[in-house]
Amino acid sequence: MVYFIGAGPGDPELITVKAKRMIEKADIIIYAGSLVNPQVLHGAKPQAEIHNSASMTLPQVIEVMAEGERAGKLTVRVHTGDPSLYGAIREQMAELERLGIPYEVVPGVSSFLAAAASLKREYTLPGVSQTVILTRMEGRTPVPEREQIEKLAGHGATMVIFLSAGRIHELCSRLQRGGYEPDTPAAVVYKASWKDEKIVRGTLEDLAERVRSAGIQRTALVVVGGFLGDDFCLSRLYDESFSHGYRTSGTGSDKESL
């Protein structure tokens, strides 16, 4: 059996209970060493076979899994954050299906969630934005034309941009061309939840220079939107005049959906 697990954003205590349990049971561990905090592997059996996939190709990764399956061993494939986001797991799952090797996926805490926690902000603020766009700039991996940064920026929603901090000047410029105002709040969170985490705050007008001064080029998220500011509406969820399925308002108004 092969388990794909999300190791969380970096803090070894942010791995899920199930994922931790699978690491402790694993006979073979393949982990993305360029991104995963090696501390999440603590608790692995002393005899566990551990592979760092940073220097491996897809066929090599699959061969390790196949050999483990032939030997009746439990294999755990460890990805950073949650493997469904920029984890390149679909191609691995397709190969396992082709080989008839059973697998499961254990979700993890994504770095974009850890970033919000570090920033002490809520992505979906009433009166500001109820939509979160997770995206990236094109690089070696292309981005569909309809998903170009400028087009997504036109929505004015909260944006979380992966794998793009190294081109922060270009990114901030394109976001403004897409429709965000220069004074739109923005931030970069480097290695969210790690001990050496850094946060750089600013606006689309000055963020790039601040990030350059901080020396941040990779392993960072760029977040953009009014949610970083202090102007928002109160939620109706806890409004005493608002009824819902679990509470009747003091005014006796009809129940409404949130």
N, C-alpha and C positions, 0 to 999 in steps of 0.2 A: 504494500500500500504506500502511496505517496501523498503527503500532506503539504500543500502550499500554505504557508502561514504569513500573516502580517506581523512584523516584529515591532511595530509601533514607530514613533517618530525619532526615538533616540534614547530617551530616559528608559532604562531597563525595567522600571516599575510600571511603565505604560504598555507593556506587552499584556495580552489578555491571558486569563487563567488557563484557557484551553490551549492556547499556543505554547505557553510555558510548559504545560503538562506534556505536550507532544515533543518538545525539545528534550525533556527529561527521559522520555521513552525511546527516542530515536536511536537506531543503529547507525544510520548514515545521515549526516547533516550537510546540506549544500547552502551556503549563505552568500549574499551579495556583499562581499567584503569592502567594496569601495563606499558603501552607504550604510550598512547595518552596523550598529554599535556592537562590538564583539562581546560586551558585557551581557547581552541578552542570551548568549550561549552558556553562561554559567549555570551549572546544574545538569549539563549533559553528562552522560555516562562516560567514565574514564576510557572505556574501550570504544566509544563511538568514533566512527570514521568521519572526519570533518574536511570538507572541500570548500575553498574560497573560489567562487565563480567569477571573480573579477578578471581572472586570466583564462577563463574557459570559454569555449565556443558552445553554441547550442547542441551540436552532435555530442560533444564531450559531456555536457550536463545530462543529456538523455541517456547516454551509455552508462553513466554512474547509476542513474535511476533503474535502468533495465537490469544491470548486474545485481543491484540490490533486490529487485523483484524476483530474479531467478534464484537468489539465495534465501528467499523468504524473509528478507529484512525490512524493517520499517524505515522509510526515507522521509526526511523533512526538508523541504525547500523553503528557505527563509528569505523573505523579501522585506524591504524597508516599508514603513508606513502600512498602508493597506495595499495588497498586491493588485487590486483592480485599477489602480491609478498609476499609469506609466510604469507598470511592473513587468511588461513583456512576458506575461504568463500564458496568454492565449496560444502562442506558438508552441509552448511546452505542453500544454494540455492537449493540443491537436496531435502532437507526436505520441503522447501517452495513449490517446484513444486509438491511434493507428496501430500501436503495439499491443493493445488490449490490456493495458496496465491501469488498474483502478486508482482513483485519486479523489481527494476532497480539498476544499479551499476553506481556510479559517481566516475570517476578516480581521483586520487590525485597525489601530488608531492612526489615521492619516496625519501627515505633517501639517496640513492646512487646518486641522482641528487643534493641534498643539499650538499653532501660530496664533489662533484666535485666543486661546487660553493665556498665552504669554502677553499678548497685547491687551488683555482684559477687555475684550470687545465682543459684541454679538453681530454676526454677519447680516442677520435678517431683522433690521429694526423697523418697527411700524413708522410709516410716513417717510422712510428713507429708501429702503430696498427690501423686497421680499424674494429676491432672486440672487443666487450665487453662481457665477460663471467660473468654472475651473478650466484653465486652458494653458497653452504654452505658445511661445513664438516658434516659428519654423527654424530648424537647424539641419542637422543631418537627416532627421525625420521630417518630412514635409507636413504642412498643415493644409487641409482643403481650402480652396479659395473662399468659400462661404464662411470660413472660420478665421479669417484674417483678423488680427488684433483691432484694426480700425473698425471693422464691421461689428465686432462684439462690443466695442466701446460705445457704439451708438445706442445701446440699450440703457446706458447709465446705471447699470446694476452693480452690485458688489462683484469685484473681480479678484480671483486668486490665480496668479500666474506662476507656473512651475518652470524650471529649467531655462530661465531667461535672465537671471540677475547679471550674468556676464555681459549682457548687451543692454544695460539699464538706460543709457542715454537714448538709444534708438527706441526702446520700449516706451519711455515716457513721452517722447516726441510723437510716436504713432498713436498712443492713447489720447493725446490732445487733438491730433488730427481727426480722430474718430468721434470726438464730441465731448470729452471731459474738459472741464475748465482748468486752466493752469493752477488754480488754487485748490483743486480737489485733493483732499488728504490721501496720503499714500505712505506705505511703510515697507521695509524689507526686514524679514526675520531670518537670520542666519542660524542654521542648526537648531531649530525649535526644540526645546525641552532638553537639549544637551547641556553639559556643565559649562561649555564655552559659547553658549548662545549669545547672539548679539541682536539688538533691535535698533534699526535706524528709521526715524520718523521724519516726515516732511510733507511736501506737496509735489504734484507732478512738475512743478516749475523748478524745484531745488533738490528733489530726492536724488537724482543721478549724481550730482556733485557730492552730496553727503555720503552716498554709498561708496563712491570712488575714494573719498578721504578715509573711510573706514576699512578699505582694502578688501571688500567683499566681492567675490566674483562667481562663486558657485555654492552649492549646497544651501540655497536660500530661496525663500518664497517672496514674491512681490504681491502685496495686497493693496487694492485701490478702492476708494469709495467713501461716501458720506458716513458710512457706519463708523469710521474712525473719528468722526467729529462728536460734538456734544449736543447737537440738535436732533430731537426725535420725539415722536408721539408716544404716550403711554399705551401699553397693551390693553386691549379690552378684556383680556382673559381674567384679570383680577379687579376690574372695574366693578364697584358695588352696584352700579346701575345696569349692568349687563348680565343677562341670563344665558345659561347654556345647559347642556344635558345634566350637569352635576350641581347646578346652583340656580336658584330663582332670585331675581333682583328684588330689591326693596320696593321698586316702582310697579312690580307686577307686569312688566313688559314681556312681550312674546319672546320665546327662545330664538336665538339666532345662531348661525354658524360662525365660527371664528374667522 
